[in-house]
């Protein structure tokens, strides 16, 4: 039996009504997996948080190898929300690098 990646299994689950369109759900699945990157208190008590984050990063790296070519996304992919295209040279060799902006985008009143 073929073993699918966590990302692919989740995308296939999200596309249950249209199983042939699972690749269209890869970015949505990646967003859900990204939410789980930081373990909650109960999870942290049960195991090593660094190992958990490394495992989540490994799962997220899979999105670069599936989905984007078939879905018509830009060659580098997009951010977690699927809003900002990322060209292949916008990130380093580690495809799990994420850009986090901490400045507010709201204008002062």
Protein Blocks (a to p, Z undefined) as FASTA:
>chain_A
ZZddfklmmmmmmmmmmmmlmmmmmmmmmmmmmmmmpccfklmmmmcfklmmmmmmmmmm
mmmmgojlmnopafkbpafkomaccdfklpcfblkbccddfbdfbdcZZ
